[in-house]
Amino acid sequence: MKDKDIKFDLNDIVLIPEVQSEINSRCECSPYIMFEYTFDCLPLIASPMDTVVSLNNYKQYIKNGIIPCLPRGQYGIPYYQHPLNNNFHYFQSFGLCEIENQLKKYKTTTSLSKEEHAFFNFPYILIDIANGNMIKLVSLIKEIKTLFPNIIIMAGNIANPETFVILAQAGADYIRCSIGTGAGCTTAANVAINYPLGSLINECYQKKIQHGLYNTKIVADGGMRNYSDIIKALALGCSYVMIGNLFNKAIESAGFNYLYGIKINDNIAKILWRYNFPVKKKYRGMSTKAVQRSWGKSKLVTAEGITKYQKVEYTLEQWTDNFKDYLKSAMSYTNAKTLENFIGRTEFCRISKNAYDRFNK
C-alpha cells in the first residue's frame, strides 16, 4: 500500500482574494477563452450524455458559448459536408472499438469513399471510455496523431495525475479528469475507484507545468453541483469544466420531458414550463443498461450509473448568464481580468467542514 497525503475535494477549499485588486468592476473581466483558434467560448463543455446533448439541441449550446460533445451513435455533419468548414464547435464521440475498427479499415482498404471515411472527417473527436488508463488508449492516440495530426483528441477519463502525463505525451489535446464523481455515475460508490477532484485537478496542473505540457487542456468532468464548484475547478487549473447534471435541468436539454409522470414532447414542455407547470427531465448515466441497449450491445454488463428525474429550473441562457456574472465576480476578487490569469494561478486554502457549513446555504 502506498502512503499518500490526504487528498481534498472541491468542498474542502475556498479561494483567497488578492491582497489588493486593481479591478474596479467585474465588467472589466472576461469569462471567455479561445477554443482552438476559432472562436471565444466559455470554459464549459456539455457532457456526451443522451439526456444532455443530441443532434436536436447541440446548436443551442454553441449559441450560448458552450462546447457540446455529441454522444456516441449520434453523428453530426462530417467536415466535407459542412457549409462553413471553420464552424465546427463541437466534439464527436466515438467508442474505443469503433475507433479501432475505423483505423483497421483505413489501413487495409486501398480506396475509401468520404462516407466510409467518416470518422476522420471530424476535426474534434472524443474517445469516450470510462477507463482512461488503458495502454490500448495510449497506442490509439499515438496512431491517430501519426496518421491525422490535425485531429484534436479528447481522451480520458483518468483518476491519476501520472496518467495525465502519459496521455498528454501520447498526443491527447484534452484530458477528462475524474472517475466516479458524476451525478449519474456509481463507479466510486461500488468499485472504490476515485481520486478527490480538487487534488486531481491541482496535481494534474502541476504535472502539466512541470513537464511543459502547456497545450494540453485539463477537463474537470463530473460532479459539479453549483457555480462555485465550477469556479473552484477552474481556479485549481482546469481549462474547461464538463457538465451533465446541471445542463440536464435546462428546458433545452436532451432529456425526455415528463409532467406528472406522463411523457410530453419538447414544444409542449416549453409552453407548460413557462406557465410554471412542474416539468421534469429524465437524466441517466451512460453506463446504465438502457444506454448499453441503445448502443446495440447484446451482452449487458453490470451498470455503474443511475436514472433519475429532475425538475426543470432554467433555460440555458439564464443559467449561462448567471455563470458569467459569478465567474467575473470571482475573477475581480482575485485580480484576474482574463481566464489565463485566473486558471491555475488563484490562491486557495483548505477549510474545515464547520467552515464550509458556515456559508453553504
N, C-alpha and C positions, 0 to 999 in steps of 0.2 A: 504494500500500500504506500502510495506517495503522500508525504506530509505537505499539505498545501495551506496557505493562509486562507482564512475565511473570506469568501467572495461576497460581493454586495449586489443587490438588485436596485432597480430604479427608485423604489420606495425608501431605500436606505440613505439617499443623498438629497441635498439641496444645492442649488447654485449660489455662489457668493458674488454679490455685486462688486464692481470695480471700486477701488478706494475713492476715486473721483471720475465721473463720466463727463466727457466733452459733448455728449449728445443732449440737446435741449428738448427734443420731442421724438417720439417713436417714429414719426413720419420721415425722419432722416434715415431710417434703417430700411434695408431692402430684404425681404424674405425669399427672394428668388435666387436660383442657382442655374448655371448654364448646363443644359443637357446635351452632351456630345456635340457641342459647337453648332447646334441647330436652333434652339430657342430657349428663352428663360422660362423655367418652371419652378414650382415649389419643391422642396426636398421630400416629396411624397410619392410613393408607388402603391397603386391599388393591387392587392393580392390576387394571384391567379386562382381564385375560387369561383365556382359556378354560381354561388349566391351573392357574389360581389360584382364581378365583371362578366360581360358577354358581348357578342357581336352587336347586340341591340343597344348597348349603353356605353361602350368604351369611349365613344367620342365625347360623351358628357364629362368624363374625367379629364380628357385632354382640354376641353373647353375651360375647365376650372384650374388648369395648370398642374394637373396630376398625371403622372405616367402610369397608364394601365398595363397590366400583364394579362393577355388573353389566356384563359385556361386551356389545358390540353384538350384536343379534339375540336376546338373552335378556332378556325383559321381565318385570319384577316386577309387583306388583299396582298398578294405577292408583289414584290418590288417592281417587277417588269410591267405589271398591270396598273400600277398606281398613277393617277393623273398628275400628281405632284411628287416627284421622287424624293424631294427633301422634306416631306411631311410625314415621316414615319416615326411618330412619337409614342410608340408602344412596343412592348416586348411580346414575342410569340413564344408560347410554352411548348416544349416537347419532352416526352419521357425518354429515359435512358435507352431502352430497347428501340424506340422509334429512331433515335439518332444513329444508333449502331447500324440499323438496317439501311438507313439512307446513305451512310458513309460506305457501306459494303456495296450497295447498288451503284454508287458513284464511281467506285474504284474498279468494279468488274464489268460495267457496261460501257461500251465504246461511244454510244450515242444516246443522249437523254434529251427528251423534249423539255421545254420550260416547265410544263405541268409536273413531269416526273422529277424535276429538279427543285421542287417547291421549297424544300427545307432550306436550301442555300440561297433563296431569294428573299429571305427576311434579314434585314440588316441588324436587328436586335433580337437575340434569342435567349430564352431561359431554359436551362437544363433543369427540369422540375423534378427533383428527387428529395426524399426525406433525409437520406444518409449521405452527406457530402464528404465523408472522409474515406470513401472507397477509392482504391488505387485505380480502378477502371475509369473513374471520372477524370482523374488527372490525365490519363492517357488519351481520353477522348478530347479533352480541351486542347491538348498539345496538337492532336491530329487536325482538329478543326482550324486551329490558328495557322497551322502549316499550309493547309490547302486553301483556306479562305481567311487571310489575315485581316480583312476589313470587317468581318462579322464581329459584332460586340456581344460578348458572352456574359450572362449572369449565371452563377452556379451557387451551390450550397445544398442543403443547409448544414452549417457547421456548429459545433459547440466546443471548440478547442482552438485557442489562438495560434498554435503551431500549424494546424490545418489551414488556417487563413494564409499563412506564408506559402505553403506548398501550392495551394490553388492559385494564388496570385502569381507566383513564379512560373506556374504552368501556362499562364496567359489569361486567366479569368479576369474580366474587367470589373464585374460587380460580384460581390460575395455576400450571400444571405447568412446572417449570423443569428443563431438561436435555434434550439431544438426543444420542442415540448412546451413552449410558453403561450402559444396561441389560444384564443378563447374557444376554438373548436377542436383543439388538439389535446389528447390524453396521454401522449407518449411519456412525458416526465412522470405523470402520476402512476402509470402502470409499468413502465420499463426502467425507471430511475435514471434515465439519461438526461442530463441538463448541465448548463453552466450559467450561473446567475447573470442576467443580461447586462447589468451595469458593468460588472467586471469584464465580461466578454467583449463588449464594445470598447472599453477603455484599453484593454490589453491588446486587442487587435489593432487599435490605432497606434499604440506604442510600437508594435511589431512593424506596422506599415512605415513609420518614420525611421525606425532602426535599420530596416532593410532597403530603404529608398524606394518603396513601392507606392510612390506618390500618386500615380494614375489609377490605382485600384480603389474602387468605391466600396466602402463598408455599408451594407444594407441591414439595418436592425429590423428583424422580421418576427412579429408575433407578440401578442400580449399587451398592446397599447390600449389603455383603458380611458385615457383622457389626454387633453392637450399637454398637460405637464409632463407626462411620460415621454411624449414625442420630443418636446423641447430638451429634456434631460438627455435623451438618446443622442440628439444632435450635438449637444454640448460636450458629451463624452467622446465624440469622434466619428460618428457615422455620417455619411454623406446624404443618405436617404433613409426614410423610415417606411417600411412596407406595412400596409394597414388592411385588415379584412373586416373585423368585427364592427369597428366604428363606421366604416363606409356602408356596411350592410344595413345600418339603421337609417340611411338616407332613402328618401322615396324613390330615387332613381336607380337604386341598386338592383342587381340581377336576381335577388331572392324572390321566390313566389310570394304573392300578396294574399293575406287572409283577413277576413273580417268575421269575428265570432265563429272561427273555425271553418268558414266557407272560403274556398279559393276564388279570387276575383282577378280580373285582368288589370294590366298596368294603368290604362286610362281611367277606369272606374276607381281604382285605388287612389289615384292622384286627386280626383274630384272629391271623394269621400274624406280623404285625409285633410284636405283644405277646409272641410266643414267640421273638423275636429272629431271624426269617427276614429276609433282606436284600431287603425290598420296595423297589421303585423307582417313582418318579413321572415321567411324561412332562412335559417343560417345553419350550415353544416361544414364540418371539417372534411378535407379532401381525401382522408384515408378511411372514411366510412364505407360500409359495404354497398350502400346505394350508389356512391360515386364509382366504386370499383365496377359495379354492374354497368353504369353508363359508359365506362371505358371498354366494355365488351369482354371483360375478364370472365373466363369460365370457372376458374378456381379462385374463390374468395379467401382472403387471409383475414386474421383477426383484426377488427377495426381498432384504430388508435385515434378516433375522432368522435365527436358528438353532433347531434342535431338538436336545434332549439328554435324558438320563435321569439322575435324581438319586436317591440313596438317601434314604429317609425317615429323619429324625433325631429327630423330636419330635412332640408334639401341639401344637396352637395354644395351649392353656392353659399348657403347660410353657414354651414359648418366650416367651409374654407375661409370665408370672410373672418370668422371668429379666430381661426387658427392664425391667419396672417397677423391680426392685431396682437394676439398673445405672444407670438414669436417676436414681433417687432418690439414689444414691451420688454421681453427678456433681453433682447439684444441691446436696448437702450440702457438698461441697468448695468450691463457688463461692458459697455463702451465698445460695442461692435456694430459698425454701420453696415457691414456685409457679412454674409454667411461664412465666407472664407475666414473672417476674423473671429467667428463665433464657434465654428465646428472644431472641437478638439482643443480649443485654446481658452476655454472658460474654466475658472476655478470652481471646485465643488468641495463639500465636506460631508463626512458621514454623520448620521444623526441616529438617535435612539427611537424606539417605537413611540415613546411618550412625546418626543418632539414632533414626530410625524402626525400623531393623533391631534396635536395642538391645532394644526391648520387643515387637516383632512376633513373637509365638510361634505 
